[in-house]
């Protein structure tokens, strides 16, 4: 439980309330983020500190490095987890202890009581799957067939604030999971990232910066297969919205049902490799 002076601060700023996004289909940064909002059929997580969705039973199993998962949780603090919720507000580097499968587009101390909504849905909608097929094509060689997903899960953190915020700074980001029944993919889409840290992790209440910044990446839960996006848990994590491993500013895509080599340490951003799924991810800097 966080300190009582912080709770007093929340009472003072809590009049802002969540942003009014219900009933709308929302898009950010042109067409980068997939459509979201209750107009698409999305559900919304509770507006509570360190909250999460109920357990969501999936229409299709999602294979995550050799393990099939039939349910997941959308955590307010910036991640999608399998088997158990992750209410922790202090981000940890991957691999996580305790064998916790976790996909984290932006793990930080989100507080959607102050501002923002966290939407989610699973879908077999043909238009969505067609768009995914097009966007996942970048992972295939020219001679190979493109992935043809049959199911998707979209989680969107829309204009969310940080714990103890005394500013109007908000972040928008998205995780998209997809599978064709065999191959599985994780996509991170980033809108505007304005803050990195809540005050319980020693961030500045007015800037949302400093202290222990957010973590981004994924953790399979087997202590072997994991990836930390460049800049995680440093001030540079804000730059993931301008970088990419697939040449699209603010987008990162990974195939996660199989793993050829450890992705623990990415190559520095200035260098590239020949394949976006090599041990050291291809990273593009998009100024």
C-alpha positions in Angstrom: 0.0 0.0 0.0 1.4 3.4 -0.9 2.0 6.2 1.6 -0.8 8.3 2.9 0.6 11.6 1.8 0.4 10.3 -1.8 -3.3 9.3 -1.2 -4.0 12.9 -0.1 -2.4 14.2 -3.3 -4.6 11.8 -5.3 -7.7 13.2 -3.6 -6.7 16.7 -4.6 -6.1 15.8 -8.2 -8.7 13.1 -8.5 -11.3 15.6 -9.7 -9.8 15.3 -13.2 -11.4 11.9 -13.6 -11.0 9.5 -16.5 -10.9 10.9 -20.0 -14.2 10.7 -21.8 -13.5 8.0 -24.4 -16.5 5.6 -23.9 -18.6 4.9 -26.9 -16.0 6.2 -29.4 -13.6 4.4 -31.8 -10.2 5.9 -31.1 -7.1 6.2 -33.3 -3.8 7.9 -32.6 -0.8 8.7 -34.8 -2.7 8.2 -38.1 -3.2 4.5 -38.6 -0.5 3.2 -36.3 -2.7 2.1 -33.4 -5.5 -0.4 -34.2 -9.0 0.9 -33.5 -10.2 0.7 -29.9 -12.9 2.0 -27.6 -16.3 0.7 -26.7 -17.5 1.4 -30.2 -15.3 -1.6 -31.3 -16.8 -3.8 -28.6 -13.9 -3.2 -26.1 -14.3 -3.8 -22.4 -12.6 -1.5 -19.9 -10.5 -2.4 -16.8 -11.6 -0.9 -13.4 -10.5 2.7 -12.6 -8.4 1.7 -9.6 -4.8 1.9 -8.6 -2.8 -1.2 -9.5 -6.0 -2.8 -10.8 -6.6 -5.3 -13.6 -9.2 -7.0 -15.7 -10.9 -10.2 -14.6 -9.4 -13.4 -16.0 -10.2 -13.4 -19.7 -10.7 -16.9 -21.3 -9.4 -16.9 -24.8 -11.2 -18.3 -27.8 -7.9 -19.8 -29.1 -4.9 -20.9 -27.2 -1.9 -18.5 -27.4 1.4 -20.3 -27.7 4.2 -18.5 -25.9 7.6 -20.2 -26.3 6.3 -23.8 -26.1 3.5 -23.2 -23.6 -0.1 -22.8 -24.6 -2.1 -20.3 -22.6 -5.9 -20.3 -22.5 -6.5 -17.1 -20.5 -4.9 -13.8 -19.6 -5.2 -10.6 -17.6 -4.9 -7.0 -18.7 -3.0 -5.2 -16.0 -3.5 -1.4 -15.4 0.2 -1.0 -14.9 1.0 -1.6 -18.6 1.1 -5.3 -19.2 -0.7 -8.4 -20.3 0.0 -11.5 -18.2 -0.8 -15.2 -18.4 -1.9 -17.3 -15.5 -1.8 -14.6 -12.8 -2.3 -10.9 -12.7 0.7 -8.5 -12.2 -0.4 -5.7 -9.9 3.2 -4.6 -9.1 3.8 -1.0 -9.9 7.6 -1.1 -9.8 9.0 -2.4 -13.1 11.6 -5.2 -13.0 14.0 -6.2 -15.8 13.3 -9.4 -17.7 13.6 -12.3 -17.0 11.2 -12.1 -14.0 11.5 -14.3 -11.0 8.7 -16.7 -10.3 8.1 -18.0 -13.9 5.6 -15.3 -14.8 4.7 -15.1 -18.5 4.2 -11.4 -19.2 4.0 -9.1 -22.2 4.7 -5.5 -21.3 4.4 -2.6 -23.8 5.0 -0.1 -21.0 5.3 -1.5 -17.4 5.1 1.5 -15.1 2.9 2.9 -12.3 -0.2 3.8 -14.3 -3.1 5.4 -12.4 -6.2 5.5 -14.5 -8.2 7.0 -11.6 -6.6 10.3 -12.6 -6.8 10.1 -16.4 -7.3 7.6 -19.2 -8.9 4.3 -19.9 -7.6 0.8 -20.5 -9.5 -1.1 -23.2 -9.4 -4.7 -24.4 -11.1 -7.2 -26.6 -10.4 -10.4 -28.4 -11.6 -10.6 -32.0 -12.0 -12.7 -35.2 -13.3 -9.7 -37.1 -12.2 -10.1 -40.8 -11.1 -6.5 -41.2 -8.9 -6.6 -38.2 -7.4 -10.0 -39.2 -6.8 -8.7 -42.7 -4.9 -5.7 -41.4 -2.9 -7.9 -39.1 -1.9 -10.1 -42.0 -0.7 -7.1 -43.9 1.3 -5.7 -41.0 2.9 -9.1 -40.0 4.1 -9.6 -43.6 7.3 -7.8 -42.6 8.4 -10.8 -40.6 8.3 -13.1 -43.7 10.9 -13.6 -46.4 9.7 -12.6 -49.9 9.4 -16.3 -50.8 7.4 -17.2 -47.8 3.6 -16.9 -47.2 2.6 -14.1 -44.9 1.2 -15.0 -41.5 -2.6 -15.4 -41.6 -3.9 -14.9 -38.1 -7.3 -16.3 -37.1 -7.6 -14.6 -33.8 -6.3 -11.4 -32.1 -6.4 -9.7 -28.8 -6.0 -5.9 -28.6 -5.2 -4.1 -25.3 -5.0 -0.3 -25.4 -3.8 2.1 -22.6 -5.5 5.3 -23.9 -4.2 8.6 -22.4 -3.3 7.1 -19.0 -1.7 9.1 -16.2 0.9 8.1 -13.6 0.5 7.6 -9.9 0.8 10.9 -8.0 0.6 13.0 -11.1 0.5 16.8 -10.7 0.5 17.3 -14.4 -1.6 16.7 -17.5 1.0 14.3 -19.0 -0.5 11.0 -20.3 0.7 8.0 -22.3 -1.0 6.0 -25.1 0.2 2.6 -26.2 -1.1 -0.8 -27.3 -0.4 -4.5 -27.3 -1.8 -6.8 -30.0 -1.5 -10.6 -29.7 -2.3 -12.7 -32.7 -2.2 -16.4 -33.7 -3.0 -18.6 -36.6 -3.4 -21.6 -34.3 0.4 -22.4 -34.6 2.5 -19.3 -34.9 2.0 -16.5 -32.3 2.9 -12.8 -32.6 3.1 -9.9 -30.2 2.9 -6.3 -31.6 3.5 -3.1 -29.6 2.2 0.1 -31.0 3.1 3.4 -29.3 1.2 6.7 -29.5 2.5 9.7 -27.6 4.7 8.8 -24.5 5.0 11.8 -22.1 6.0 10.2 -18.8 8.1 7.3 -17.5 7.7 7.1 -13.7 5.2 7.5 -10.9 6.1 9.2 -7.6 6.1 5.8 -5.7 9.1 4.9 -7.9 10.7 8.3 -7.1 9.5 10.1 -10.2 8.8 13.8 -10.2 5.1 14.6 -9.7 5.2 17.5 -12.2 7.3 16.0 -14.9 6.6 12.2 -14.6 10.3 11.7 -15.1 13.3 10.5 -13.0 13.4 7.7 -10.5 13.0 4.2 -11.9 11.5 4.5 -15.4 9.3 2.0 -17.2 10.2 -1.4 -18.5 9.1 -2.7 -22.0 9.4 -6.1 -23.6 8.3 -9.6 -22.9 9.1 -12.5 -20.5 8.1 -16.1 -21.4 8.4 -17.3 -17.8 11.0 -20.0 -18.5 14.0 -17.8 -17.5 15.5 -18.3 -21.0 13.2 -16.5 -23.5 12.8 -12.8 -22.9 13.5 -9.5 -24.5 14.0 -6.0 -23.0 13.3 -3.2 -25.5 16.2 -0.8 -25.8 16.1 1.9 -23.1 14.0 -0.1 -20.6 14.3 1.2 -17.1 16.2 4.2 -18.2 15.1 7.7 -19.4 15.6 6.5 -23.0 12.5 4.3 -22.7 10.5 7.3 -24.1 12.3 6.8 -27.4 10.7 3.5 -28.1 7.8 5.5 -29.6 10.3 6.8 -32.3 12.1 3.5 -32.8 11.2 0.1 -34.3 12.5 -3.3 -35.2 10.3 -3.4 -38.3 11.0 0.0 -39.8 7.7 1.6 -38.7 8.2 4.4 -36.1 6.6 3.4 -32.8 5.9 -0.3 -33.8 7.7 -3.4 -32.6 6.7 -6.9 -33.7 7.9 -10.3 -32.4 7.1 -13.9 -33.2 6.8 -15.6 -29.8 5.8 -19.2 -30.3 9.3 -20.4 -31.1 12.7 -19.1 -30.2 16.0 -19.8 -31.9 18.4 -17.9 -29.7 18.3 -15.8 -26.6 17.1 -12.2 -27.2 18.3 -10.9 -23.8 20.7 -8.3 -25.1 19.8 -6.2 -28.1 22.5 -4.7 -30.4 22.9 -0.9 -29.9 20.3 1.0 -32.0 22.9 2.2 -34.5 23.5 -1.3 -35.9 21.3 -3.7 -37.7 21.1 -7.4 -38.4 19.7 -9.3 -41.3 16.5 -10.6 -39.7 14.0 -9.0 -37.3 13.9 -12.2 -35.3 17.7 -12.7 -34.9 19.2 -12.8 -31.4 19.9 -9.1 -31.5 16.9 -7.3 -32.8 17.1 -4.9 -35.8 16.4 -1.5 -34.4 15.5 1.6 -36.6 15.8 5.1 -35.2 13.0 7.2 -36.5 13.7 10.9 -36.0 
